[in-house]
Amino acid sequence: MWAFCIPAASLFFMGFFLWKAFRSPLSITLTVQEGGITILLSWIVVILFSAWPFASALDLPYSRAIFESVSGWTTTGLTVVNVASAGKMVLIWRSIIQLAGGAGLAIIMMSAIVGPVGVGIASAEGRTDQLVPQVKQSARLVLIIYAGYALAGTIAYRIAGMSHFDAVNHSFAAISTGGFSTRVESIGYWNSTAIEALTLPLMILGNLSFVSAWLLWRGKLRTVMRNGEVRLMAVLIPLSAAAVFLLTSQALYPQLGKSIRVAVFETVTAITTTGFSTVNYGSWNSAGLFLLILLMLIGGGTCSTAGGIKQYRVYLFWRTLCWDIRRAIMPRTAILERSLWEGNRRVFLDDARIRQVLTFILMYLMTYFFGVLILCACGYPLVDSLFEFASALGTVGLSVGVTNAGMPDAALWSETIAMFLGRLEFIVVIVSIIKIVRDVRILKKCWTPDGL
């Protein structure tokens, strides 16, 4: 009890003091940079305090507790906790922080904050698309949809044969695309076609952007299917599942039904960055592992609970390639229209927007290869390093055994930083850190004798 009460009370009194000391009657509009600082500091504080129960209740070293906290809040699902011996309070705590992390601190803040402050916070965490014009109402609608999915998942799992405790935990983890499980074998513990079939739509719903989910709730299926990243997912899942079946699973699992189930489930869990699994990857060949690595790098939908490069960016990259080829064969005087559907609106793209997306993809891949190099330097094989760091950076949670409580500190912290960057994305973190450094320098100048 004290493992949870002490950090909760500390946060309460600290928040109350700061609110009393710095509240202002003026309506202040935050810029995206200021919103980025708010989000960055909020995430750091929440992660540090959320690690307290893991360190106190399980006697984990604090670095390991921080790893578990980051994995939960970023909805990754990689774990250093032995779930077979951990108590139920710890297990449900892991699932709760994944559920909250999937919605995002921006959504939770905006559901309570009134005024223009929430716009800067939303943009900083990548929640630029709103369901309705009013920011606070949009945030509350997101939480209602999200809670509805979690409740429906819990009921469905219970009917399928899970205990009530397992049903709640796995519903929270599935809809947040988190992947924390109460069982060492994850979803494979039940070896149930019904449970796997229920998990698939929950993972896909968590993968959709909240705007697409809102349109789906309103019955606008045609508008949802017009979205580029939804089309990309509709193509990638069947093609990847067929490739995994032909190249890997049919040779490992003689029963046709089992091999098809494995191919479909592992494909969906990788591309939605959920991290549930039904099998162990120790016997998989390089082709199957490579396909999962590729899907983990691509990741899920923009403004969703999923991580990775994001399907929208990959789809835009593909369309840019097609546009460049068309431009090369078209007359010089011809005008090429470059547009994509985002949610329920058509967006026309300029060179600056395309360059921004391509820059992000380059930064993502550079970070990925640098992280792989660190894991290799720690003594892990190349294939294992490629797989594990793709899982960490994409906030996926699938593992080939690299991540555990006894892993070297360099590997642990590289994965911790990767999960953090993968959730908040590079630009927000980098810009926020630069602004914090600049503001500190300005404050130092103001407090020098000459400045005073």
N, C-alpha and C positions, 0 to 999 in steps of 0.2 A: 504493500500500500504506500509506504513512504517513498518508494522508487518513483511513484507517479505524483504523489501529493507535493513533495518538496519542489520539483521543477515547475509544477503548475502554479503553486503559490508564489514562487519567485517571479515568474512571468507576469502574474496578475499584479503584484505590487509594483514591479518595474513599469508595467504599462500604465498603471494608475498614476504613478509619480510623473512620468513623462507627459501624460495627458494633462495633468493639472499644471505642470510647469510651462508647457509650450503651446497650449491650445490658444487659438486666435479666433475672434469673432468674424474676421475678414474671410471672404471667399477667395481662396487662392487656387489658381489653375496651374497644375504641374505640367512642365514640359516632358517630352519623352525621356530626356536624359535624367531629369529629376525623378521621374517614375521608375527609371531603371535603377537608380541608387536605392530607392525605397524597396523595390523588389529584391535586389541583390542582398541588402542588409537584412531584410525580413527572412529570406531563405536561409541565410547563414545563422541567424539567431534561432530560428525554428529547428534547424538541423542539430545545432549544438545542444539545445534543451531536450529534443526528442531522443538524443542518444543516451541521456541520463538513465532512463529505465533499463536499457540494455546493459549498461555498465554496472548498475546497482543490483538489478535482479539476477543477472546471469554471471556476474563477476567477469565480464569481458574487459580486456584492455580498452581504454577509451578510444584509441585509434580504430579498433574493430567496431566499437559501438557507433562511432561516427560513420563508418562505412555502411553499417546496417541502416542507419537513419537516412543517409543520402540515398541508398538503394530504395528505401521505402518512399520517400518524398518525391524522388524523380521517377517513380513507378518502373524501376528497373527489374528488381526481383532476384538479383544475385545476392547470395546470403553467406554469412560466416557463422550463423547460429545453427546449432544442432536442434532441428525441430522435433526430433524424437524425444528429447529430454526437456525441452523448454516448456514452461507452464502455459496454461491457456490465456492468461492475461497478457503475456508477452506476444503470443501468437495473434490475438485479436488486435493488439496495439500495432503490430506490423501491418495488418490489413487495413486498419483505420487510417494510418498515415499514408498508405497507398491510395485509398479512396480520396482523401483530402488532397494529396499531391496530384492526382489525376484531374480534379477540378481546377486546381491551381490556386495559389495564394491570391492572385489578382481577382479571380471570381469570388472567392470568399470575402476579400476586402470590399469589393464593389457592391456586394449584396447588402453591406452595412453602411457604406460611405455615401453621403448625399453630396451632390454638387459636381463641379467639373474636375475634382481631384482624380476621380476614378478613370478618366480617359487616359491620362498619362500613365497610370499604373497598368491599364489594360494593354496599351500599345507596347509597353516595356516587356511584358511577358508573352507577347505574340498573340494576344487576344484582340486583334484589330477588328475582326468582323463581329458585329452585334446582331442579335436576333430581332431586336426592336430598337427604334431610335434612342430611347431612354436607357442610359448605361446601367443604372441600378436595376431597372426592371429586366433588362436583358440578362444580367448576372443571376437574378433570381430564377428566371426561366431555365437557364442552364442547370442550376442546382436541382430544380424540379424534375427536369428530364433525366438528369444523372441519378437522382434518388429513385426515380421510377424504374430505371433499368436495374439498379441494385436490388430493389425489392422483388421485381419480377424474376431476376436470376436466382435469388434466395429461394423463392417458392418453387421454381422449376427444379433446382437441384434437390430440394427436399423431396419432391415427388419422385425424382429419379432414383432415390435411395441413399443419398447422403444424410448424415446426422445433421441436426440443426446447426451445430457449431461449425462443421465443415462447410455446410451450405452458405452460411453468412460469409465466412472467410474467403471462399473461392468465388462467390459472387462479387464481393468487393474487389478482389484481385483481377477478375476477368474484365469487368466493365472499366476499370482504371488502366487496363493493359499492363498491370503490374507483375503478376506472376508468382507472388509469394504463396506458398502452399503450406498446409498443416501436415503434409506427408512428405517423406524423403523422396518417394517416387513420383511426386506431383500428381497430375491427373491419371497417370499410368497405374497408380495404386488400385483404382477401382476396376480397371480393364473393362470398362462398360461403354458399349456403343451409344447408349442413351446419354450418358454424362458427357461424352465427347461431342455428340451432336448438339447438346445444349450449350456447350462451351463455345462452339464455333460462331454462332450468331452474336453472342455476348462480346467476343473478341472483335468481331467486325464492327459492331455498333460502337464500341469504344474507340475503334480506329477512325471512324468518321468524324469530320469536323462538327462542331456543335451547330453550325449553320445548316449543314446537310442533315443532321439529326432532327433539327427543328422543322425543316422542309418535309422530311420523311414523316414526322408526327402529324403534319398537316395534310398528308396524303399527296404531296406533289412529287410523285415518283419520277415523272418525266424530267422535271427540273433537276432532281438529284442525279439521274443517269446522264445528264448533259454535262455534268461536272467532269473536268479532265482527269482529276486524280481518282475519281470513282471508276471511270473508264479504264484507267491504267490498272487499277486493282482487279477489275473484272477480267482483264486479259492475263495479268501476271499469275494470279492464283491457280487457274486451271492449267496453264502451261507449265508452271513450276511444279505443281503437284504431279503432273504426268511425267516430268523429267525425273523427279525424285523417285517415283514408282519404278520407272524403267531402268534407271541407273543404280538404284540403291536398295529400296525396300523390298522389291519382289525377290531378290536373291537372299535377303536376310530373314524374311518372314514367309515361310512356305505357304501359309494359308492366304488365299487371295483376299479375303475380307480384311484380315489384319494388315496386310501390306498396303492396301488402298487407304485404310483408316490412318495408318502412320503417315503416308505420303501427304494426305490432305491436311491432317491436323498439324504436323510439323511445319508445313508450308504456311498455313494461316497464322500460327503462333509466331513465326519468324517475321513475316511482313507486317503484322499488326503490332510487333514489338511487345507481345504479352509475356512470353517466357514460360508458359506452361509446357510440359512435355509429357509424352506417353511412353517414351523409350529412353534407353541410355545410348549415347552417341559413340561409345567406345569401340563398337564394331562397325561403324559406318565407314564407307570408303571416302576417298578424297572428293569425288564428284558430288556426293550428297552434302558433304560439309561445305564445299565451295558454293553450292546453290543456296544453302542457308545463310552463309556469310553475305552473299550478294543481296538477299532479301532483307537481312538485318541492316545493311548499309542503306538500302532504299528507304525503309521505315514506313511509317503510317501517314495519316492525313494531316494537313496543316490545321492549326487551331484545334487539335484533338488531344487525347490523352497519350498518344503514341509519340515515339521519338524517331531518330534516324535523320537522313538528309531530308526526308519528306517527299511523298509522292507528287505533290504539286511541282516541286523544283525539278524532279526527274522528268515529269511530263513536259514542263516548259523547256528543259534542255533538249528533249527529243523533238519538240515542235520547232525549236530554234534551228536544229540541224536540218529539219525538213524545209524550213523557210529559206535557209541559206542555199540549199540545193536548188530550190525553185527559183530563187533570185538569180542564180548563175545561168539558168537556161531561159529566163524571161528577157524580153527586150529592155533596153536601158530606160526607156521612158515609162515602163509599166510601174504601177504602184502596188506594192504588196501589203495587204492588210494583215496585221499581226494581233490577234485577239484570242482570249481564252475565257471560259466561263468559270467564275468564282462564286460559288453558292448560287444565288438566283440573279446574278448580274453579269453582264458581258464586259470584260475589261480589255482595253486596248493597251498594248505594251510598247514602251519606248526602249531605246538602247540602254538608258540608265537602269531601268528595272531589270532587264535581261543581264546586264553586267553585274548587278548586285547579286543575283541568284547564282551566276557562274562563279563569282568570287567566293560566295559561301560554300559551294560545293568543293572548290579548290582548298579552302581552309579546312573543311571537314576531312578531306582525304589526307591532307598533310598531317593533321593531328592524329588521324588513324594510324598512318604508317609510323609516325614517331612513337606512338604508344605501343605498337607491335614491336618496335625495336627495343623498348624498355623491357617488355615481357621476355623477349628472346635473350636479352642480357641477363635476366634473372634465372636463366637456365631452362626455360620452357621451349618445347619444339615449335617450329615455325607455324605449322598448321594449327596447333593449339593456341598459339599467340594470336594468329589472325582471327580465329573464331571468338576467343574470349574478349579481345578488345573491341571487336565489332559489336559484341553483345553489350559491353559496358558503355561505349560511346553512343550506341543507338538506343540505350535504356531498354534493352530487351530482356535479359535475365537467363537466357539459355547458357548452359555451361558444359564444358568437356572435362571439368574437374580441376581447372586451374585455381578457381576462386574457392578458398577455404580459410579457416581461422589461422592456419599455420603458414600462409603464404608470406613471402618476403615483404618488408615494408615498402620497398620501391614499387613493387607490383600492386600492393594494396592502395597506395596513395595515387598511383597513376590511374587506376580504375576509378577511384573516388572522384578525382578531378574530371575524368572523362564523363562520368555519369552527370556531374553537375553542369558541365559545358553542354552536354547533349540535351539536357532538359531546358536550360535557360537560353541556350544558343549563344554562339560566340560573340556576335556583334554587341548584344546587350551587355554581356559581362565585360568585354573589353572597353566599350565606351563608358560604362559606369565606373570602372576602375580608374580610367584616365581622368574622368571628371572629379572623382574623389581626391585623387592626387593633386589636381589643379586647385581644388577648393582648400585643401590643407595648406598648400603653399601660399595661397592668398591670405588665409587666416594667420599664418606665421608672420607674413609681412605686416599685417594689421596690428599684431601684438608686439612687434619690435618697438623699442623706444622711439625710433624715428617715425614709425607708423602711428603710434599713439600721439 
